[in-house]
Amino acid sequence: MIDIKVGAGWRQAHPAAHIGVLLVDQVDNSRRPTPLDEHKKALTATLRAQYGGWSRADLLTLPVLQIYRQYYKRFKKTYHVQLQLESVLHRGKELPTVNPLVDAAFAAEMETLILTASHDVACLEPPLLIDSVGEGEVFTAMNGEEQPLKAGDMAMRDAHGAICTIIYGQDQRSPITPATRRALYVAYVPAGIEVTAVTHHLQTIARNVRLFAPTAVTEMLHVYTAV
């Protein structure tokens, strides 16, 4: 388990939103051929068969994409999972190969369209706090640059500060690497998406992890709701 607290600021700023958390341990995350690779190929084929002829306007009729679009629109941004899906459907891109733990989450994102961050637990300093971004906050982004954050955005923090927000993604301190053995997945879900969909998404990630790490241990699978 890991100590996760829910901040009053998140509850007030994002009523009916969800944060889904999946914690897995005892994983060999070394790069190697695994059944996850075949699953990614099959998923790509399924997505293209199902949505290959769809335009962006067509895709935005999907309820999950509609909800994320409205959230991102508040910050004058475009939902990046939507853009990634479009690159697979319209530009012939394959699902990326980073390392198995990251690939497991990305494949689940393409399947459910729910936004997910992935962290190396060894790089985090509990307690973790589900929160809302305040005015003037910054963090060091994955590219190493200092990034001003959007006030009102959903965020998670550890003892040293923000580790992820919806709009700007993850920080530079806690990314998953091939050496990661214990991983925390965090799904950020605006109001309007059912808790059952979030649970299914986390279960999908766990299933993908078991494709390359069948003895992995699920320490935690929980959905927090802002009520």
URVEN-V890878 format. One line per field, one symbol per residue. ss: DSSP state (H for helix, E for strand, - for the rest). burial: # if it has 24 or more other C-alpha atoms within 12 Angstrom, else .. Layout:
ss->???
burial->???
//
This chain:
ss->---EEE-HHHHHH----EEEEEEEE---------HHHHHHHHHHHHHHHHH----HHHH---HHHHHHHHHHH------HHHHHHHHHHH---------HHHHHHHHHHHHH--EEEEEEHHH----EEEEE-----EEEE----EEE-----EEEEE--EEEEE---EEE---E-------EEEEEEE-----HHHHHHHHHHHHHHHHHH----EEEEEEEEE--
burial->.#.####.###.##..#########.###....#.##.##..##..##..#....#..##...######.##.....############....####.#######################.##...######....####.....#.##########..#################..################.#################..#.#.#######.
//
